[in-house]
Structures are given as C-alpha cells and as structure tokens.
Amino acid sequence: MTYTKAVLTVIALLLSALVMRPIAVRADTEAPALYIEPGTSPIRNLNGGIAADGKIVINVSTGDVWGFPTHSAGSPYPIDSLAVDGKITAVRPVFLGKFDFSAIRRGH
C-alpha cells in the first residue's frame, strides 16, 4: 500500500510539472519579434533629408519600422558611437514609419 501511494505521488508530481511547463515557456515569448534587414539603407532625418546610412529594424508584432544610423556608408555597426570621454555611446533609433499588417488579407 505504501509503495502504491509513493508511485502515485511521483506520477502526480511529474504530471503537474508537465502541466506547468507551457506556462513557464510562454513567459519567455513576451519579447518583441524583431526583423533586422540585411545590409544598410539610407536613414532619413525628421526633416525628410538623408541623415546617414544605417540598419533597418522592423517590429513584426506592431509593424513599427526603426532606423539605427551607423554614420558611415555601408557600415553594419555604429562607428561614431565608440568612445566619447571614455564612455561608450548608444545609437538612438529614428522612427521611420509603420506597416499596417492588419490590412493584409488572405486570398487577395
């Protein structure tokens, strides 16, 4: 009788661990899905002119399109952000626009 209770308890614990596993996995999917376009593209400034070349990043869950200037033609990483007064500076993104993914319909 004690053996049966112990085996059933182990089975119950293992089943509860399997049930809780998908809950723990879903917590990791909260990060935005980003698509980083290969190569570099011209990034426009707020006045409509070209500021510099840079990387284009699209948040595929919201449709937001951001540009990260690299400040050098064809450079895949920000060259001017290296060290200023001994501190690394970060490149700030430029909002470029938004894709309306909700307007896409199947079969059209």
N, C-alpha and C positions, 0 to 999 in steps of 0.2 A: 504494500500500500504506500509506504514512504517513497519507494522508487518511482512509482507511477506519478505521485504528486510532484516529485522533483523533475521528472521528464516533462510533464505538462507545464510546469512553471518555466522551464527553459524554452519550451516551444512558444509559450505566450510572450516571453521576453523577446525572442527573436522575431516573432511576428510584429510586435509593437515597434521594434527597431526598423523593420521594413516599411511599416506604415509612416513612420516619422521621417524617413529618408527623403521622399519627394518634397516635403515642406522645407527641409534644410537646403535642398538644391535650388528651389525657387527663390530663395533669398539672394542667391548669387546672380540672378538674372536681372537685377534692378539697374545695372549699369547701362547707359545708353549704347545702342548699337551704332558704331561709327564706321563709315567708309572713308578711307583716305585715298584720294585719287592718285594714281601713279604719276610720276613726273612733277613738273611745276607748271603753273599757269599765271598769267598776269592778274594781280590783285588790285582792284580799283579802290581809291580812297573815297571818302564821303562826298567829295565834290564831283565825282564821276571820272576823274582822271586816273591814270595808272600810277599806283604808288610804288610797287615793286613786284617782282616775281615771288611766288610762294606756293604753299601746299593748300589744296582744297580739301576740306573735311565736311562730310555730309552726315548729319544725324538721321539715320534712316527711320527712326521711330517718330520723329517730329517733322522731318523734311527741311529743317534748318540747314543752311549752307554757310560755312565759315571759311575765311581765308586766313592763313597764317603766313605773313610776309617773311621771306628769308633774306631780303635785302641784297640779293646777288643773283644775277641772271643764271638760271638753271641749277642753283644750289639746292639740294634736298633738305638742308637744315639751316637754321638761322645763324648766319655768320657774324652779324653785328651784335649778337646777344652774348658773346663770350664773357669777357670780364670788364667791368667798369668799377674802378676803385676797389678791386679785389673781390667784387661780388658778381655772381652770375645773374644776368638779367633775363627775364622771361619775355617771349614774344606774345603780344596781346592779339587775340583773334579779331578779325574785321567781319561783321555780319554782312553777307553778300545777298541773301535772299532766302526764299522758302519754296520748296516743291510742295504742291498740293497733291499728296499721294491719295487722298480720299476721292479725287476726281477720276482716278483710273478705274475702269470697269472691265470686267472680263467679257470677251466676245465683241468688243467694239474697236 
